[in-house]
Amino acid sequence: MNRLSYLDSSRGLASLAVLLAHFQLTVLPQFNDSWIQKTPLKLLFDGEAAVLYFFILSGYVLTMSIKKVENPNILFYSKFILKRIFRIYPAFIFTLFASFLLLKFIPCQTVGWLSRYWTTLPDFTALIKQALLIVRLPNDPLQRILPHDWTLSIEMAVSILLPFLAIASKKSPWIILLFSYSAIKFLHLDPFVWDFSLGIFIAQLSIEKDRQIDRKWKFPLILIGVFLLFFSYLFPEIMQVADKVLIHNKSWGLTILLYLLLSTESYKNLLSFPPLTFLGKISYSFYLLHLIILYYLNAVFTGLNAALFLAIYLSVTLLFASITYYLIEKPFISLGKQYFIKGSKVP
């Protein structure tokens, strides 16, 4: 079993949850006030929880990738940042420019939730500004070609800070949680740093303990993790107030569930199912492309049966995500390893 296959699968499932969330908002808006929103089924299309999981998982994976670095220096740091650039920017730039050309030369009108996006098309200068990503010009998602690229901006921004947090956490994982919490509350650091810090925290716990959770604790931990998520669905107003203390209440439950995955071989084996690992492999392109594809399909298939629409939507997104992965993502990752990070200890 590939060491990271099950983590790839979990990322793929989170990307699928984002797609389903946007599908529901666009095609099934009547579900906004449905009883399903107050049940654990909401997790299947909880885009917010999926994004929080992305950040927690990134904190974990990136920390594990640099765990063997004893004496970090400027060369190590430069290689780390280069790897992040080659991982995030190529597919982003491709999707950004492809979306710009589509919107410019094949304009269409859609209805519902998506109609608030792409009301005006940015000019070429705005396109170049948006390609910067880490510097958001403009910041408002409604004015951007890829409205959901704010998550990538956070990924890149926190990547600058993460090696320092990960290395500091070697002294004690609790230091990072205390530092992040204090900086967010008193220095107005971006709250999403907390989610990366949770990932760093469980990475260090995994390194220190490197053992399976006692079987008797697994079921109670599952209940606690699911309950923390379910409680936010059942009492959203209360949990929004609780976020003043918890920062992101869903992140606590998601962190517990990720730690259970990391500590349970049966869960790892379940998520190593080849179709799931393939979805995980293409999950970044899947995430990048899904919204613009939904925009055009919704304009073409307005009124189509929701189940059939979803089948078409998933098929088209999987197809183009696969093409983008093999033609853009994978070659640039290899290029970065070959020419820019050769000899790096950052895998």
Legacy VTK file of the C-alpha trace (Angstrom):
# vtk DataFile Version 3.0
C-alpha trace
ASCII
DATASET POLYDATA
POINTS 347 float
0.000 0.000 0.000
1.321 3.432 -0.973
2.134 5.396 2.175
0.003 8.339 1.104
-2.684 6.642 -0.982
-5.290 6.772 1.768
-4.561 10.446 2.407
-4.907 11.166 -1.305
-8.269 9.390 -1.210
-9.449 11.459 1.732
-8.467 14.620 -0.132
-10.331 13.365 -3.167
-13.469 12.777 -1.110
-13.169 16.307 0.296
-12.950 17.674 -3.265
-16.029 15.668 -4.147
-17.851 17.190 -1.161
-17.037 20.688 -2.474
-18.395 19.738 -5.904
-21.572 18.331 -4.347
-21.981 21.456 -2.215
-21.888 23.718 -5.267
-24.111 21.305 -7.193
-26.693 21.416 -4.399
-26.654 25.218 -4.206
-27.070 25.501 -7.977
-29.367 22.623 -8.948
-31.166 21.767 -5.707
-31.532 25.078 -3.830
-34.628 23.703 -2.103
-32.242 21.616 0.020
-30.998 24.799 1.694
-33.795 24.515 4.256
-34.176 20.747 4.132
-34.033 18.428 7.145
-30.946 16.877 5.548
-29.001 19.995 6.540
-29.424 19.002 10.192
-28.240 15.403 9.872
-24.812 13.750 9.452
-25.702 13.406 5.739
-24.789 17.080 5.447
-21.136 16.032 5.647
-21.460 14.605 2.123
-21.884 18.111 0.710
-20.390 20.310 3.402
-18.017 22.483 1.385
-16.862 24.409 4.448
-15.821 21.245 6.287
-14.074 19.990 3.138
-11.975 23.149 2.854
-11.067 23.024 6.538
-9.998 19.417 6.020
-7.795 20.494 3.081
-5.944 22.853 5.397
-5.624 20.373 8.270
-4.345 17.700 5.897
-1.848 20.106 4.320
-0.494 20.936 7.764
-0.054 17.239 8.464
1.457 16.210 5.120
3.873 19.139 4.861
5.054 18.626 8.439
5.673 14.929 7.800
7.606 15.838 4.644
10.168 17.862 6.605
10.316 15.784 9.799
13.885 14.588 9.090
15.319 18.077 8.611
17.659 18.668 11.528
19.386 21.904 10.520
17.091 23.944 8.280
18.801 26.683 6.284
17.965 29.113 3.500
18.625 26.456 0.844
16.167 24.055 2.448
13.587 26.816 2.807
14.008 27.894 -0.827
13.540 24.329 -2.038
10.441 23.938 0.103
8.845 27.090 -1.339
9.799 26.094 -4.883
8.083 22.770 -4.430
4.914 24.494 -3.274
5.035 26.855 -6.257
5.425 23.997 -8.725
2.641 22.107 -6.989
0.076 24.900 -6.881
0.722 27.413 -9.672
0.879 25.467 -12.994
-2.590 23.892 -12.837
-3.967 27.110 -11.341
-2.540 29.276 -14.135
-3.807 26.849 -16.776
-7.321 26.798 -15.307
-7.330 30.574 -14.851
-6.366 31.332 -18.465
-8.604 28.585 -19.886
-11.562 29.938 -17.891
-10.816 33.479 -19.043
-10.819 32.421 -22.693
-14.016 30.416 -22.261
-15.823 33.295 -20.613
-14.554 35.717 -23.243
-15.318 33.714 -26.384
-18.207 31.479 -25.257
-20.321 33.730 -23.045
-23.470 32.276 -21.508
-26.045 33.048 -18.874
-26.962 30.812 -15.998
-29.561 30.960 -13.249
-29.676 30.504 -9.500
-26.759 30.620 -7.100
-24.104 30.743 -9.842
-25.654 33.777 -11.528
-23.862 36.120 -9.129
-20.493 35.092 -10.545
-18.910 36.280 -13.798
-21.384 39.146 -14.257
-18.533 41.123 -15.826
-15.425 39.747 -17.488
-12.075 41.096 -16.260
-9.699 42.484 -18.878
-6.246 41.067 -19.584
-4.594 43.292 -16.984
-6.962 41.969 -14.316
-6.199 38.428 -15.508
-2.483 38.968 -14.912
-3.160 40.427 -11.467
-5.294 37.436 -10.513
-2.525 35.111 -11.678
-0.417 36.367 -8.767
-2.736 34.419 -6.443
-0.899 35.091 -3.209
-1.579 38.816 -3.656
-5.309 38.994 -4.325
-6.249 41.772 -6.740
-9.203 41.975 -6.299
-9.823 40.020 -3.131
-13.597 39.653 -3.594
-14.393 36.167 -5.004
-17.337 37.623 -6.943
-14.873 39.666 -8.983
-12.422 36.860 -9.711
-12.246 34.453 -12.633
-11.800 31.533 -10.225
-13.994 32.494 -7.268
-12.789 29.579 -5.154
-9.073 30.320 -5.536
-9.058 32.008 -2.109
-8.208 28.606 -0.640
-5.073 28.471 -2.808
-4.058 31.938 -1.667
-4.243 30.717 1.921
-2.273 27.555 1.027
0.543 29.623 -0.477
0.558 32.220 2.291
0.678 29.655 5.088
3.308 27.648 3.180
5.674 30.568 3.774
5.161 30.231 7.521
4.662 26.491 7.853
8.305 25.264 7.934
8.953 27.498 10.944
5.829 26.244 12.703
6.633 22.609 11.897
10.209 22.868 13.152
9.150 24.709 16.306
6.567 22.006 16.986
9.370 19.454 17.443
9.976 20.863 20.917
6.324 20.343 21.823
3.235 20.036 19.612
1.291 22.040 22.180
3.509 25.080 21.612
2.161 25.473 18.073
-1.460 25.315 19.172
-0.818 27.871 21.899
1.119 30.152 19.563
-1.434 29.959 16.740
-4.402 30.449 19.026
-2.805 33.456 20.724
-1.684 35.019 17.438
-5.160 34.630 15.938
-6.935 36.027 18.981
-4.573 38.870 19.891
-2.545 39.638 16.743
-5.340 39.048 14.206
-3.482 36.332 12.332
-5.612 34.645 9.657
-7.912 32.139 11.461
-7.160 29.438 8.880
-3.646 29.168 10.327
-5.372 27.324 13.178
-6.401 24.500 10.848
-2.870 24.068 9.507
-1.648 24.106 13.110
-4.002 21.260 13.983
-2.443 19.272 11.141
1.043 20.089 12.423
-0.034 19.036 15.894
-1.244 15.561 14.902
1.825 15.113 12.670
4.066 15.585 15.675
1.887 13.278 17.768
2.222 10.646 15.047
5.998 11.078 14.946
6.362 10.900 18.732
4.004 7.978 19.400
4.060 6.116 16.077
1.560 3.546 17.276
-2.022 2.454 16.785
-4.832 3.819 18.944
-6.088 1.285 21.459
-9.172 -0.400 19.987
-11.324 0.511 22.984
-10.825 4.224 22.224
-11.663 4.117 18.526
-15.439 4.013 18.700
-15.690 6.760 21.363
-13.378 8.958 19.290
-15.492 8.363 16.173
-18.575 9.367 18.145
-16.878 12.511 19.437
-15.623 13.511 15.976
-18.980 12.923 14.299
-20.824 14.590 17.187
-18.727 17.746 16.879
-19.655 17.961 13.203
-23.277 16.938 13.736
-23.716 19.508 16.510
-22.702 22.261 14.094
-25.405 21.072 11.682
-28.052 20.777 14.371
-27.327 24.094 16.094
-25.492 26.288 13.564
-26.300 29.565 15.339
-24.873 28.303 18.635
-21.724 27.022 16.962
-21.172 30.305 15.163
-21.040 31.947 18.580
-18.819 29.119 19.846
-16.360 29.883 17.044
-15.311 32.949 18.999
-13.583 30.463 21.294
-13.076 27.408 19.071
-12.070 29.427 15.939
-13.472 26.757 13.574
-15.687 24.330 15.465
-15.779 21.771 12.643
-11.987 21.543 12.580
-11.935 19.856 15.980
-14.096 16.976 14.766
-12.230 16.733 11.456
-8.887 16.572 13.276
-10.098 13.683 15.432
-11.322 11.806 12.350
-8.020 12.357 10.539
-6.069 11.109 13.546
-8.253 8.005 13.609
-7.533 7.421 9.925
-3.800 7.756 10.518
-3.945 5.285 13.381
-6.213 2.577 11.952
-4.994 0.145 9.300
-8.507 -0.976 8.351
-9.472 2.614 7.496
-6.277 3.063 5.489
-6.998 -0.116 3.544
-10.566 0.991 2.882
-9.386 4.324 1.470
-6.722 2.607 -0.645
-9.439 1.386 -3.027
-8.040 2.252 -6.522
-10.948 4.438 -7.750
-10.679 6.504 -4.573
-6.913 6.866 -4.858
-7.313 7.967 -8.479
-9.818 10.602 -7.400
-7.283 11.705 -4.805
-4.542 11.891 -7.425
-6.546 14.266 -9.630
-8.287 16.043 -6.729
-6.469 19.362 -7.174
-7.444 19.696 -10.840
-10.889 18.364 -9.924
-11.255 21.178 -7.388
-9.930 23.852 -9.746
-12.166 22.929 -12.677
-15.452 21.938 -11.081
-16.996 25.412 -10.731
-16.483 26.659 -14.288
-17.741 23.307 -15.595
-20.857 23.619 -13.418
-21.428 27.127 -14.784
-21.522 25.994 -18.407
-23.394 22.750 -17.812
-26.054 24.547 -15.814
-26.586 26.961 -18.707
-26.871 24.100 -21.208
-28.900 21.605 -19.149
-31.272 23.876 -17.258
-34.287 21.855 -16.171
-32.608 18.476 -16.598
-33.320 15.777 -14.005
-30.958 16.396 -11.062
-29.597 12.830 -10.914
-28.814 12.803 -14.639
-27.294 16.268 -14.420
-25.055 15.127 -11.556
-23.912 12.078 -13.538
-22.987 14.275 -16.513
-21.342 16.851 -14.258
-19.202 14.262 -12.467
-18.195 12.576 -15.717
-17.151 15.818 -17.418
-15.258 17.049 -14.356
-13.430 13.734 -13.935
-12.484 13.744 -17.622
-11.057 17.250 -17.708
-9.430 16.892 -14.281
-7.655 13.748 -15.491
-6.432 15.507 -18.637
-5.210 18.494 -16.614
-3.445 16.263 -14.112
-1.523 14.265 -16.703
-0.762 17.163 -19.051
-0.114 19.955 -16.537
0.186 18.893 -12.913
2.298 15.774 -13.207
4.892 17.132 -15.705
5.454 20.291 -13.673
5.817 18.369 -10.424
8.458 16.208 -12.130
10.116 19.274 -13.633
10.370 20.911 -10.251
11.927 17.822 -8.711
14.389 17.416 -11.557
15.653 20.971 -11.984
14.832 22.981 -8.904
14.674 20.731 -5.868
17.129 18.012 -6.782
18.796 16.736 -3.668
16.177 18.284 -1.400
15.039 16.363 1.628
11.551 17.666 1.034
9.883 14.718 -0.790
LINES 1 348
347 0 1 2 3 4 5 6 7 8 9 10 11 12 13 14 15 16 17 18 19 20 21 22 23 24 25 26 27 28 29 30 31 32 33 34 35 36 37 38 39 40 41 42 43 44 45 46 47 48 49 50 51 52 53 54 55 56 57 58 59 60 61 62 63 64 65 66 67 68 69 70 71 72 73 74 75 76 77 78 79 80 81 82 83 84 85 86 87 88 89 90 91 92 93 94 95 96 97 98 99 100 101 102 103 104 105 106 107 108 109 110 111 112 113 114 115 116 117 118 119 120 121 122 123 124 125 126 127 128 129 130 131 132 133 134 135 136 137 138 139 140 141 142 143 144 145 146 147 148 149 150 151 152 153 154 155 156 157 158 159 160 161 162 163 164 165 166 167 168 169 170 171 172 173 174 175 176 177 178 179 180 181 182 183 184 185 186 187 188 189 190 191 192 193 194 195 196 197 198 199 200 201 202 203 204 205 206 207 208 209 210 211 212 213 214 215 216 217 218 219 220 221 222 223 224 225 226 227 228 229 230 231 232 233 234 235 236 237 238 239 240 241 242 243 244 245 246 247 248 249 250 251 252 253 254 255 256 257 258 259 260 261 262 263 264 265 266 267 268 269 270 271 272 273 274 275 276 277 278 279 280 281 282 283 284 285 286 287 288 289 290 291 292 293 294 295 296 297 298 299 300 301 302 303 304 305 306 307 308 309 310 311 312 313 314 315 316 317 318 319 320 321 322 323 324 325 326 327 328 329 330 331 332 333 334 335 336 337 338 339 340 341 342 343 344 345 346
